[in-house]
Amino acid sequence: MSSEAEVMRKYIAISKRSFKTKLDQFLLSKCIADESGVGAITMDEFNRYVINDADIYRYAAVYYQQPYEYMINDKKIIDLYSIMGSWKRQKAKELAQWERRYKTFFEKMLPYDYFEDFLCGDRCCYCHITVEDINELIDKEKIFKKRETRGFTMEIDRKDPNKEYSKENIVLCCYWCNSAKTDEFTESEFKAIASGIKEVWQKRLGRKPRD
């Protein structure tokens, strides 16, 4: 079981990643909409912003994937990178305030008490392997991953990797599923892949396939 300090460290870390997810999509939407760059924006405007499917598609499937010379609303992607990066550097002090304020909203989306209980789980949401199963596989010499910092406890995954961390968007999963799912697949898309991983674990454990 994680210590209180470790739970808090993880909570703070995902709060920061959640803030970055929202900020990057918000800035891209503002940058595309304003002819001069990001434009004049306020903390309140950022706080009111809600990530939507259209922004996710544009951010993940277009901005991240197309060549630097690709145009989005008359702006090259390479220029969008530059404009947003420059804005972040110029507004570093303000962004620190934004992030502190964001924590208030984050604590409502994912209360600390809920997160603490959530981390007590020991079963992968996708392939259903448990920590006990992993230890059994180690004892049977059926795990072939180097013993490093990951792989022997459950990890936190976002069902939809392009949305913020929230009670509705997080699950526990094993290292192998988390690494395979990456930021590419949604929860529903990954189920077919996870069923194959689950079958392998059951064979290595010498068990019959189970639900």
C-alpha positions in Angstrom: 0.0 0.0 0.0 1.3 3.5 -0.9 2.3 5.8 1.9 0.4 9.1 2.5 3.4 11.0 1.0 3.4 8.8 -2.1 -0.4 9.2 -2.6 0.0 12.9 -2.4 2.9 13.0 -4.8 0.8 11.1 -7.4 -2.2 13.3 -6.8 -0.2 16.5 -7.4 1.5 15.0 -10.4 -1.8 14.1 -12.2 -3.2 17.5 -11.2 -0.4 19.1 -13.1 -0.9 16.8 -16.1 -4.6 17.5 -16.0 -4.0 21.2 -16.0 -1.6 20.9 -19.0 -4.2 18.9 -21.0 -6.8 21.6 -20.5 -4.3 24.5 -21.1 -2.9 23.1 -24.3 -6.3 22.5 -25.9 -7.6 25.9 -24.7 -4.6 27.8 -26.1 -4.8 26.0 -29.4 -8.4 26.9 -29.8 -7.7 30.6 -28.9 -4.6 30.7 -31.1 -6.6 29.4 -34.1 -9.5 31.8 -33.5 -7.4 35.0 -33.1 -5.6 36.4 -36.2 -2.9 38.0 -34.1 -1.9 35.0 -32.0 -3.4 33.8 -28.7 -5.1 37.1 -28.0 -6.2 38.6 -24.7 -7.5 35.9 -22.4 -8.2 35.8 -18.7 -8.1 33.1 -16.0 -11.8 33.2 -15.7 -12.1 32.4 -19.4 -9.8 29.5 -19.0 -11.7 28.2 -16.0 -15.0 28.3 -18.0 -13.5 26.4 -20.9 -14.6 22.8 -21.2 -12.7 20.3 -23.5 -15.0 19.1 -26.3 -14.8 16.5 -28.9 -14.1 18.9 -31.8 -11.1 20.5 -29.9 -9.8 17.0 -29.0 -9.9 15.9 -32.7 -8.2 19.1 -33.9 -5.5 18.9 -31.2 -4.8 15.2 -31.3 -5.5 14.2 -34.9 -4.5 17.4 -36.7 -2.2 19.6 -34.7 -0.2 16.6 -33.3 -0.1 14.5 -36.5 0.1 16.7 -39.6 3.4 18.1 -41.0 4.7 21.4 -39.6 3.7 23.1 -42.8 0.1 22.0 -42.6 -2.4 24.9 -42.3 -5.1 25.2 -39.7 -7.3 28.2 -40.3 -4.5 30.0 -42.2 -1.8 29.3 -39.7 1.0 26.7 -40.1 1.3 24.2 -37.4 5.0 25.2 -36.9 3.8 28.8 -36.3 1.1 27.6 -33.8 3.9 25.8 -31.9 5.9 29.0 -31.8 3.1 31.3 -30.9 1.8 29.1 -28.0 5.3 28.4 -26.7 6.2 32.1 -26.7 2.9 33.0 -24.9 3.6 30.4 -22.2 7.0 31.8 -21.6 5.8 35.4 -21.4 2.9 34.4 -19.1 4.8 32.0 -16.8 3.9 33.9 -13.6 0.3 34.2 -14.6 0.1 30.5 -15.5 1.4 29.6 -12.1 -1.6 31.4 -10.6 -3.9 29.7 -13.1 -2.5 26.3 -12.0 -3.1 27.1 -8.3 -6.6 28.2 -9.1 -7.1 25.1 -11.3 -6.4 22.9 -8.2 -9.7 24.0 -6.7 -11.6 22.7 -9.8 -9.5 19.6 -9.9 -10.3 18.7 -6.3 -14.0 18.7 -7.2 -13.4 16.6 -10.3 -11.2 14.1 -8.4 -11.5 14.5 -4.7 -8.4 13.4 -2.8 -10.3 11.0 -0.5 -11.7 9.3 -3.6 -8.2 9.1 -5.2 -6.8 7.6 -2.0 -9.4 4.8 -2.0 -9.0 4.4 -5.7 -5.3 3.6 -5.4 -6.1 0.7 -3.0 -7.3 -1.3 -6.0 -5.1 -4.2 -7.1 -6.8 -5.3 -10.4 -6.2 -4.2 -14.0 -9.3 -2.7 -15.5 -8.4 -4.0 -18.9 -6.8 -7.5 -18.7 -7.9 -8.2 -15.1 -4.5 -9.3 -13.9 -4.0 -8.6 -10.1 -1.0 -7.7 -8.1 -1.2 -11.2 -6.6 -1.2 -12.7 -10.1 1.9 -10.7 -11.0 3.7 -11.9 -7.9 2.7 -15.5 -8.8 4.1 -15.0 -12.3 7.4 -13.7 -10.9 7.6 -16.8 -8.6 7.0 -19.0 -11.6 9.6 -17.1 -13.6 6.9 -16.2 -16.2 7.6 -12.4 -16.2 10.2 -11.2 -18.6 10.4 -7.5 -17.9 13.4 -6.1 -16.1 12.6 -5.3 -12.5 12.6 -1.5 -12.6 10.4 1.2 -11.1 7.2 0.1 -13.0 5.5 -3.2 -13.6 4.6 -4.5 -10.1 1.8 -2.3 -9.0 -1.3 -0.9 -10.7 -1.0 2.4 -12.6 -3.4 5.3 -13.3 -4.8 5.5 -16.8 -7.2 7.9 -18.4 -10.0 6.2 -20.3 -9.8 9.1 -22.8 -6.2 10.3 -22.8 -7.1 13.7 -24.2 -9.5 14.6 -21.3 -8.7 15.7 -17.8 -8.2 13.4 -14.9 -11.6 12.9 -13.1 -13.5 10.3 -11.2 -15.2 9.4 -14.5 -12.1 9.3 -16.6 -9.6 7.2 -14.6 -9.0 3.5 -14.1 -6.3 1.3 -12.6 -4.4 -0.8 -15.0 -1.2 -2.9 -15.2 2.0 -1.6 -16.6 1.6 -3.8 -19.8 -1.9 -2.5 -20.6 -0.9 1.1 -19.8 2.1 0.8 -22.1 0.2 -0.8 -24.9 -2.8 1.6 -24.7 -0.5 4.7 -24.6 -2.4 7.9 -25.6 -3.7 6.3 -28.8 -6.7 4.2 -27.7 -9.8 5.0 -25.8 -11.1 2.6 -23.2 -13.6 0.9 -25.6 -11.0 0.6 -28.4 -8.5 -1.1 -26.1 -10.8 -3.8 -24.9 -10.1 -6.0 -27.9 -6.4 -5.7 -27.3 -6.7 -6.3 -23.6 -8.6 -9.6 -24.2 -5.5 -11.0 -25.9 -3.2 -9.8 -23.1 -5.6 -11.4 -20.6 -5.5 -14.7 -22.5 -1.7 -14.8 -22.4 -1.7 -14.1 -18.6 -4.1 -17.0 -18.0 -2.0 -19.4 -20.0 1.2 -18.4 -18.2 -0.7 -18.8 -14.9 -1.9 -22.2 -16.0 -5.5 -21.3 -15.7 -8.5 -21.7 -17.9 -9.7 -18.5 -19.5 -12.2 -16.6 -17.3 -14.2 -13.4 -17.5 
